């Protein structure tokens, strides 16, 4: 197959596949950042993380419909409003779930898997009842439609550039919040030694609630970005949850840098293999490669160093 292409054509193809991998990387990072906060910092196995993402996607869909019908003159900026509302809606639902369900299971981490799996089924049925079983899509503003001509053979979609810009801003923001703020210090203190953190005056229950809400809110923003590259349905979140857990575990559960490096490695490998093989085969080979590496390095690419 490669013999049918010139060297220039192959370069253009690999460049396009690489950029497609970067778009996939951006969605993976947004999903994995939220999960890294919840799973890596709190030890909660949140199987409903994909449904929090889809909540953000549905909020974006509702914003698109509302602005089209009632505020057509401001339709060009609706996506920014949608991302803020998606973060607030998913974050608020996350804090409610933490208060009603998760806080009772911190001493039983495996039970969080069963509880959040049941929650994911409830949320899927709720979305199906409210929005219907069919997938829905959003109408993009005119400035997000089209592509940038890089060379004669390479075009870069504008919405992909926008998703990558949003991902960069959120990643930097989460990094500053977790490693340069008082809240981040409290989160890491609770993670490393909950009884001692409580003894020095940290409200551990409040930190847990805000941390879970933050992780779910980031997933909501990922849902907004997801609407640019795919349609939204009640079960769409399940398509990404396995990859997201894989990214977090492969990178190192408590490592922000590891999450980013892992998402980049997996997305680029999968995108490149999809050019030569079918999508399912590419995913299987990527999974086998990650499992093989984890057998050699079970702690992941990066590990958190803790003083003892």
Buried (B, 14 or more C-beta within 10 A) or exposed (E): EEEEEEEEEEBBBEBBBBBBBBBBBBBBBBBBBBBBBBBBBBEBBBBBBBBBBBBBBBBBBBBBBBBEEEEEEEBEEBBEBBBBBBBBBBBBBBBBBBBEBBEEBBEEEEBBBEBBBEBBEEBBEEBBEEBEEEEBEBBBBEEBEEEEEEEEEBBBBBBBBBBBEBBEEBBEEBBEBBEEEEEBBBBBBBBBEBEEBBEEEBEBBEBBBBBBBBBBBBBBBBBBBBBBBBBBBBBBBBEBBEBBBBBBBBBBBBBBEBBBBBBBBBBBBBBBBBEEEEEEEBBEBBBEBBEEBBEEEEEBBBBBEEEE
